[in-house]
Amino acid sequence: MSKAMETLTFDKKDNSANGLEKLIIPEEFVRDLHYSSEKHLMIMIRVMGKDSSMVRDYFKDAEGEIFSIESTSGFGMDEISNEFIINSLYMDEGPSLSVDINQEPAMVRILMDLEIYD
């Protein structure tokens, strides 16, 4: 899997949940981005550090929600600018808190299967 070279902007259509309306994911956190069919978009993001909790909270319970997603054009893909509904979402979090001196930074990984919303 190669790293996607695109910055993604997510805009919730129902911004009543979780308080944050827009979320920008810089290109270094977008791990994979591709269309699995004409109407299905697959996205994998991995955020490390202090922003991982904000991203986790933004996508918590997001299955079935509608998002407007925009991207910059990247290698091998056109710009994305459309409304999508999240069909399925898998989320896992990185190292747990510990008292170890050499602990790894917090991390969240999110895999999304989205469908163009008509």
Stockholm file with secondary structure:
# STOCKHOLM 1.0

chainA/1-118         MSKAMETLTFDKKDNSANGLEKLIIPEEFVRDLHYSSEKHLMIMIRVMGKDSSMVRDYFKDAEGEIFSIESTSGFGMDEISNEFIINSLYMDEGPSLSVDINQEPAMVRILMDLEIYD
#=GR chainA/1-118 SS CCCCCCCEEEEESSTTSSSCCEEEECGGGEEEEEESSSSEEEEEEEEESTTHHHHHHHHTTCTTCEEEEEECCBTTBCCCEEEEEEEEEEEEECCCCCCCTTCCCCEEEEEEEEEECC
#=GC SS_cons         CCCCCCCEEEEESSTTSSSCCEEEECGGGEEEEEESSSSEEEEEEEEESTTHHHHHHHHTTCTTCEEEEEECCBTTBCCCEEEEEEEEEEEEECCCCCCCTTCCCCEEEEEEEEEECC
//
